[in-house]
Amino acid sequence: MNLENRQSKSKAGAIARQFALASELPFIVVAGVVGGGGIGWMFDRWLHTKPWLMLVLGAVGFFAAVRDMLRRLDKHDRDAASKP
């Protein structure tokens, strides 16, 4: 009975971790685009190069966010594979 209870708690914990990761990932992408675009917008205003730096740094922020998202997913997969 105790073993079944532990397995059910372990499964519930794994589902909660997956849900937390899935709800976190969209915010990472949005933050990357908004952060990069915002910095680019400030540089555009300072250097009078509208809208080029905003577009370039927004794209850099997007690719950095996707890279971070893939890194987190890979880490999550490795952690899940190491647990029995």
C-alpha positions, 0 to 999 in steps of 0.5 A: 500500500505504501509503495502505491501511495509513493508512486501516485505522489511521484506521478502527480509531482511529475505532472505538476513539474510538466505543467509548470514548465509548459506554463513558463515557456511562453513567457520566456519567448514573449520576454525575449522579444519584448526585451530585445525590441525595447532595447532596440527601440531605445537605441533607435531613438538615440541613434535615429535609425528607426525601426532597424535596431528594434527589428534586429534586436527583437529578432535576436531576443526571439532567437535567444528565447528559443535557445533558452527554451530548448535548453530548459526542455533538454534539461527537463528531459535529462532530469526525467530520464535519470529518475526511475 
